Structures are given as C-alpha cells and as structure tokens.
Amino acid sequence: MARVCELTGKKPITGNKVSHSNIKTKRRFLPNLQTKRYFLAEEDKWITMKLSSEAIRTINKNGLYATVKQMRAAGSKI
C-alpha cells in the first residue's frame, strides 16, 4: 500500500541526511501515517482510513461526517 494520507494527500518527500562532516546522502522523509477506524453513524457502518496525524486533528475539529462529505465531493471513494 502507498504511504499517502487519504485526506490531505501527504506523501514521502526526499531530502538529504547530513553527517557531522557535512557529507550528504539521499533519504526519505515519511509522513506520520496511522490506520484509523471510525464509525460513521449517519450511514451505520465502519470506515477504515490511512490518515496523517494532521488529518486526524482535522477530523476531531470539523467532525467525521463533514470531513467525509467534503472528501466525497472532491472525488474520493469512501
């Protein structure tokens, strides 16, 4: 499975690891993804999503149903 947040679209980016002697080697910065399972009361079903910690805070702030409705309007299949 891809390391991509379903809500924000965050994905790994590349950068440099820099040693003490200033030698640079390529590395990946991975998003803080977590698999979360929510109960969608309006549809009486469970949904599982792979979300970043920022997306989890967004759901806590705006509410699950409002966020899912917004994602569906943007074309996401949930």
Summary of the structure (lengths in Angstrom):
residues: 78
radius of gyration: 16.5
end to end distance: 16.4
largest distance: 57.3
contacts: 172
relative contact order: 0.22
helix: 26%
strand: 36%
